[in-house]
């Protein structure tokens, strides 16, 4: 499932949710609950923070990070973006969420002033 959140008409947050349960499973592409975590670590390096203390960036209510198989966040300061991956599961199934967020508005550089014509002196 893809969930998009907009602020002031601009995309602010993107959530990718995957599930494993009796009626729905988008989980198989990641092989197991650690699949995405391993892919992200290989691609982006280790997360900057893991565990219960990682602030939840997603909008799915009722998830307790204390029960997460994995909860980590990566920072990408060059593009002003964070990515969080959290996976929760039990014997019945589970949910995983990958959230991309721009935590602060981008500051655009001030355009240079146009050059004034030469006044002749």
ROSE-4610 file (N, C-alpha, C; in Angstrom, 1 decimal, always signed):
// ROSE-4610
residu = [X/X/X/X/X/X/X/X/X/X/X/X/X/X/X/X/X/X/X/X/X/X/X/X/X/X/X/X/X/X/X/X/X/X/X/X/X/X/X/X/X/X/X/X/X/X/X/X/X/X/X/X/X/X/X/X/X/X/X/X/X/X/X/X/X/X/X/X/X/X/X/X/X/X/X/X/X/X/X/X/X/X/X/X/X/X/X/X/X/X/X/X/X/X/X/X/X/X/X/X/X/X/X/X/X/X/X/X/X/X/X/X/X/X/X/X/X/X/X/X/X/X/X/X/X/X/X/X/X/X/X/X/X/X/X/X/X/X/X/X/X/X/X/X/X/X/X/X/X/X/X/X/X/X/X/X/X/X/X/X/X/X/X/X/X/X/X/X/X/X/X/X/X/X/X/X/X/X/X/X/X/X/X/X/X/X/X/X/X/X/X/X/X/X/X/X/X/X/X/X/X/X/X/X/X/X/X/X/X/X/X/X/X/X/X/X/X/X/X/X/X/X/X/X/X/X/X/X/X/X/X/X/X/X/X/X/X/X/X/X/X/X/X/X/X/X/X/X/X/X/X/X/X/X/X/X/X/X/X/X/X/X/X/X/X/X/X/X/X/X/X/X/X/X/X/X/X/X/X/X/X/X/X/X/X/X/X/X/X/X/X/X/X/X/X/X/X/X/X/X/X/X/X/X/X/X/X/X/X/X/X/X/X/X/X/X/X/X/X/X/X/X/X/X/X/X/X/X/X/X/X/X/X/X/X/X/X/X/X/X/X/X/X/X/X/X/X/X/X/X/X/X/X/X/X/X/X/X/X/X/X/X/X]
num = [1/1/1/2/2/2/3/3/3/4/4/4/5/5/5/6/6/6/7/7/7/8/8/8/9/9/9/10/10/10/11/11/11/12/12/12/13/13/13/14/14/14/15/15/15/16/16/16/17/17/17/18/18/18/19/19/19/20/20/20/21/21/21/22/22/22/23/23/23/24/24/24/25/25/25/26/26/26/27/27/27/28/28/28/29/29/29/30/30/30/31/31/31/32/32/32/33/33/33/34/34/34/35/35/35/36/36/36/37/37/37/38/38/38/39/39/39/40/40/40/41/41/41/42/42/42/43/43/43/44/44/44/45/45/45/46/46/46/47/47/47/48/48/48/49/49/49/50/50/50/51/51/51/52/52/52/53/53/53/54/54/54/55/55/55/56/56/56/57/57/57/58/58/58/59/59/59/60/60/60/61/61/61/62/62/62/63/63/63/64/64/64/65/65/65/66/66/66/67/67/67/68/68/68/69/69/69/70/70/70/71/71/71/72/72/72/73/73/73/74/74/74/75/75/75/76/76/76/77/77/77/78/78/78/79/79/79/80/80/80/81/81/81/82/82/82/83/83/83/84/84/84/85/85/85/86/86/86/87/87/87/88/88/88/89/89/89/90/90/90/91/91/91/92/92/92/93/93/93/94/94/94/95/95/95/96/96/96/97/97/97/98/98/98/99/99/99/100/100/100/101/101/101/102/102/102/103/103/103/104/104/104/105/105/105/106/106/106/107/107/107/108/108/108/109/109/109/110/110/110/111/111/111/112/112/112/113/113/113/114/114/114/115/115/115/116/116/116/117/117/117/118/118/118/119/119/119/120/120/120/121/121/121]
x = [+0.9/+0.0/+0.9/+0.6/+1.3/+0.4/+1.0/+0.2/+1.1/+0.5/+1.2/+0.5/+1.4/+0.9/+1.5/+0.6/+0.9/+0.8/+1.7/+1.6/+1.7/+0.8/+0.8/+0.9/+0.2/+0.2/+1.4/+2.4/+3.6/+3.8/+4.3/+4.5/+5.5/+5.1/+5.9/+6.3/+5.5/+5.8/+5.3/+6.0/+5.7/+5.8/+4.7/+4.8/+4.5/+5.4/+5.2/+4.9/+3.7/+3.3/+3.2/+3.8/+3.7/+3.1/+2.4/+1.6/+1.9/+1.7/+1.6/+0.5/-0.5/-1.7/-2.5/-3.6/-4.4/-5.1/-5.3/-6.1/-5.2/-4.1/-3.3/-1.8/-1.0/+0.5/+1.2/+1.8/+2.7/+4.1/+4.3/+5.5/+6.5/+6.1/+6.9/+8.1/+8.0/+9.1/+10.3/+10.1/+11.3/+11.8/+11.3/+11.7/+11.4/+11.8/+11.4/+11.4/+11.1/+10.9/+12.2/+13.3/+14.6/+15.0/+14.3/+14.7/+14.9/+14.0/+14.2/+15.3/+15.3/+16.4/+17.7/+17.9/+19.2/+19.5/+18.5/+18.6/+19.0/+18.4/+18.7/+20.1/+20.5/+21.8/+22.9/+22.7/+23.6/+23.7/+22.6/+22.5/+23.0/+22.5/+22.7/+23.6/+24.1/+24.9/+24.0/+24.6/+23.8/+22.9/+21.7/+20.9/+21.6/+21.2/+21.8/+21.2/+20.1/+19.5/+18.5/+18.5/+17.7/+17.1/+15.9/+15.3/+14.1/+13.7/+12.4/+12.4/+13.6/+13.7/+13.6/+13.5/+13.4/+12.0/+11.9/+10.6/+9.8/+8.5/+7.7/+7.3/+7.7/+7.4/+6.1/+5.6/+4.5/+3.1/+2.1/+0.7/-0.2/+0.3/-0.5/-0.6/-1.7/-1.9/-1.9/-1.5/-1.6/-0.4/+0.7/+1.9/+2.8/+3.2/+4.1/+5.5/+6.4/+7.8/+8.5/+7.9/+8.5/+8.4/+7.5/+7.3/+7.9/+8.6/+9.2/+10.3/+10.3/+11.4/+12.6/+12.3/+13.3/+12.6/+13.4/+12.9/+14.2/+14.4/+15.6/+15.3/+16.2/+16.0/+17.4/+17.3/+18.5/+18.3/+19.4/+19.3/+20.1/+19.5/+20.2/+20.2/+21.2/+21.2/+21.4/+22.1/+22.3/+21.1/+20.0/+18.8/+17.7/+18.0/+17.1/+15.9/+16.3/+15.3/+15.7/+14.7/+14.9/+14.1/+14.6/+13.8/+13.8/+12.6/+12.4/+11.9/+12.4/+11.8/+11.5/+10.2/+9.8/+9.0/+9.3/+8.6/+8.1/+6.9/+6.3/+5.6/+5.7/+5.1/+4.9/+4.1/+3.9/+3.6/+3.1/+2.8/+1.7/+0.8/-0.3/+0.1/+1.1/+1.5/+2.1/+2.0/+2.6/+2.5/+3.1/+3.1/+4.5/+5.0/+6.2/+5.9/+6.6/+6.4/+7.7/+7.9/+9.0/+8.5/+9.0/+8.5/+9.7/+9.4/+10.3/+9.7/+10.5/+9.9/+11.0/+10.5/+11.4/+11.1/+11.9/+11.6/+11.5/+12.2/+12.1/+11.9/+11.3/+11.1/+12.5/+12.6/+13.8/+13.9/+15.1/+15.4/+16.1/+15.4/+15.9/+16.8/+17.9/+18.8/+18.2/+18.5/+18.0/+18.6/+17.8/+18.4/+19.2/+20.2/+21.1/+20.3/+20.6/+20.0/+20.5/+19.6/+20.0/+21.0/+22.0/+23.0/+22.4/+22.7/+22.2/+23.0/+22.3/+23.1/+24.2/+25.3/+26.4/+26.0/+26.1/+25.6/+26.6/+27.7/+28.6/+29.8/+29.9/+31.1/+31.8]
y = [-1.2/+0.0/+1.2/+2.2/+3.5/+4.6/+5.3/+6.4/+7.7/+8.7/+10.0/+11.0/+11.9/+13.0/+14.3/+15.3/+16.5/+17.7/+18.7/+19.9/+21.0/+22.0/+23.1/+22.7/+21.7/+21.2/+20.5/+20.2/+19.6/+18.3/+17.3/+16.0/+16.1/+15.7/+15.8/+14.4/+13.5/+12.2/+11.1/+10.0/+8.8/+7.6/+6.8/+5.5/+4.4/+3.3/+2.1/+1.0/+0.4/-0.5/-1.9/-2.9/-4.3/-5.1/-6.2/-7.0/-8.4/-9.2/-10.6/-11.1/-11.6/-12.1/-13.1/-13.5/-14.6/-14.2/-12.9/-12.5/-11.7/-11.2/-10.3/-10.6/-10.6/-10.7/-10.0/-8.9/-8.2/-8.4/-9.2/-9.5/-10.4/-11.2/-12.2/-11.6/-10.4/-9.8/-9.6/-9.4/-9.1/-10.4/-11.5/-12.8/-13.1/-12.2/-12.3/-10.9/-10.8/-9.5/-8.7/-9.4/-8.7/-8.3/-8.7/-8.5/-7.1/-6.2/-4.8/-4.2/-4.5/-4.0/-4.3/-5.5/-5.9/-5.2/-5.0/-4.3/-2.9/-2.2/-0.8/-0.7/-1.6/-1.5/-1.7/-2.6/-2.8/-1.6/-1.0/+0.2/+1.5/+1.7/+3.0/+3.0/+1.8/+1.7/+1.5/+1.5/+1.2/+2.4/+2.2/+3.3/+4.2/+5.5/+6.4/+6.1/+5.5/+5.2/+4.0/+3.1/+1.9/+1.7/+1.0/+0.6/+1.4/+1.2/+1.8/+3.4/+4.0/+5.4/+6.1/+5.4/+6.0/+6.6/+7.9/+8.5/+7.9/+7.6/+7.0/+8.1/+7.9/+8.8/+8.5/+7.3/+6.8/+7.3/+7.1/+7.6/+6.4/+5.2/+4.1/+4.0/+4.3/+4.4/+3.0/+3.0/+1.8/+0.9/+1.2/+0.4/+0.8/-0.2/+0.0/-0.4/+0.5/+0.2/-0.8/-0.9/-1.9/-3.3/-3.6/-4.9/-5.1/-4.1/-4.2/-5.2/-5.9/-6.8/-5.9/-4.8/-3.8/-2.4/-1.4/+0.0/+0.8/+1.4/+2.2/+3.3/+4.3/+5.5/+5.8/+6.3/+6.7/+8.2/+9.0/+10.4/+10.6/+11.4/+11.8/+13.3/+14.0/+15.4/+16.2/+15.6/+16.3/+16.5/+15.7/+15.9/+16.2/+16.5/+16.8/+15.8/+14.6/+13.5/+12.5/+11.9/+10.8/+9.6/+8.4/+7.2/+6.3/+5.9/+5.0/+3.6/+2.6/+1.2/+0.6/+0.2/-0.5/-1.8/-2.9/-4.1/-4.8/-5.1/-5.7/-7.0/-8.1/-9.3/-10.3/-11.2/-12.3/-13.6/-14.6/-15.8/-15.7/-14.7/-14.6/-13.8/-13.0/-12.1/-10.9/-9.8/-8.5/-7.4/-6.3/-5.2/-4.6/-4.1/-3.3/-2.0/-1.0/+0.3/+1.0/+1.5/+2.3/+3.7/+4.7/+6.0/+6.9/+7.8/+8.8/+10.1/+11.0/+12.3/+13.4/+14.5/+15.7/+16.4/+16.3/+16.8/+18.3/+19.0/+20.5/+21.0/+22.1/+22.6/+22.9/+22.7/+23.0/+24.5/+25.0/+26.4/+26.6/+27.3/+27.6/+28.8/+28.7/+29.8/+31.1/+32.2/+33.5/+33.7/+33.9/+34.1/+35.4/+35.4/+36.6/+37.8/+39.0/+40.1/+40.3/+40.8/+41.1/+42.2/+42.1/+43.1/+44.4/+45.5/+46.8/+47.2/+48.0/+48.4/+49.4/+49.4/+50.3/+51.7/+52.5/+53.9/+54.8/+54.3/+55.1/+55.7/+55.5/+56.0/+55.0]
z = [+0.0/+0.0/+0.0/-0.8/-0.8/-0.2/+0.7/+1.4/+1.2/+0.6/+0.3/+1.2/+1.8/+2.6/+2.0/+1.8/+1.2/+2.2/+2.1/+2.9/+2.0/+2.1/+1.2/-0.3/-0.7/-2.0/-2.5/-1.6/-2.0/-1.2/-1.9/-1.3/-0.1/+1.1/+2.3/+2.8/+2.7/+3.2/+2.3/+2.2/+1.4/+2.3/+2.4/+3.2/+2.3/+2.4/+1.7/+2.8/+2.7/+3.8/+3.1/+3.8/+3.3/+4.5/+4.1/+5.1/+4.8/+5.9/+5.8/+6.7/+6.2/+7.0/+6.2/+6.8/+6.2/+4.9/+4.7/+3.5/+2.5/+2.9/+2.1/+2.4/+1.4/+1.6/+0.5/+0.9/+0.0/+0.5/+1.4/+2.1/+1.4/+0.4/-0.2/-1.0/-1.5/-2.2/-1.4/-0.1/+0.8/+1.5/+1.2/+1.6/+3.1/+4.0/+5.4/+6.0/+7.3/+7.9/+8.0/+7.8/+7.8/+6.4/+5.4/+4.1/+3.7/+3.9/+3.6/+4.4/+5.7/+6.5/+5.9/+5.5/+4.9/+3.6/+2.8/+1.5/+1.8/+2.8/+3.1/+3.7/+4.5/+5.1/+4.0/+3.1/+2.0/+1.1/+0.9/+0.0/+0.6/+1.9/+2.5/+3.7/+4.1/+5.3/+6.6/+7.7/+8.9/+9.2/+9.9/+10.3/+11.3/+11.4/+12.4/+13.8/+13.9/+15.2/+15.0/+16.0/+16.0/+17.4/+17.4/+18.6/+19.0/+20.2/+20.7/+20.6/+20.8/+20.8/+19.5/+18.4/+17.1/+17.0/+16.7/+16.6/+15.4/+15.6/+14.5/+13.5/+12.3/+11.2/+10.5/+10.6/+9.8/+10.4/+9.7/+10.1/+10.5/+10.5/+10.9/+12.4/+13.0/+14.4/+15.1/+16.3/+17.1/+17.1/+16.4/+16.3/+17.5/+18.3/+19.4/+19.0/+19.0/+18.6/+19.6/+20.8/+21.7/+21.2/+20.3/+19.8/+18.4/+17.9/+16.6/+16.5/+15.4/+15.0/+14.6/+14.0/+13.6/+13.5/+14.1/+14.0/+13.8/+12.6/+12.4/+11.5/+11.6/+10.7/+10.1/+8.8/+8.1/+7.8/+7.9/+7.5/+6.2/+5.4/+4.1/+4.1/+4.8/+4.9/+3.6/+2.6/+1.4/+0.6/+0.8/+0.1/+1.1/+2.4/+3.4/+3.6/+3.8/+3.8/+4.9/+5.5/+6.4/+5.9/+6.3/+5.9/+7.2/+7.5/+8.6/+8.1/+8.7/+8.4/+9.7/+9.9/+11.1/+10.6/+11.3/+11.0/+12.3/+12.3/+13.5/+13.0/+13.8/+13.4/+14.6/+14.4/+15.4/+14.6/+15.2/+14.5/+13.5/+13.6/+12.7/+11.5/+11.5/+10.4/+10.9/+10.1/+10.6/+9.5/+9.9/+9.0/+9.0/+7.9/+7.8/+7.1/+7.5/+6.9/+6.6/+5.4/+5.0/+4.8/+5.5/+5.4/+5.0/+4.0/+3.5/+3.9/+4.6/+5.0/+4.8/+4.5/+4.5/+5.8/+6.8/+8.2/+8.3/+7.5/+7.5/+6.1/+5.9/+4.6/+3.9/+2.7/+1.9/+1.8/+2.1/+1.9/+0.5/-0.3/-1.6/-1.6/-2.3/-2.3/-3.0/-2.5/-3.0/-4.4/-5.4/-6.7/-6.8/-7.6/-7.6/-8.2/-7.8/-8.3/-9.8/-10.6/-12.0/-12.0/-12.9/-13.0/-13.6/-12.9/-13.4/-14.6/-15.5/-16.6/-16.2/-16.9/-16.6/-16.8/-15.7/-15.8/-16.6/-17.0/-17.9/-17.2/-15.9/-15.3/-14.4]
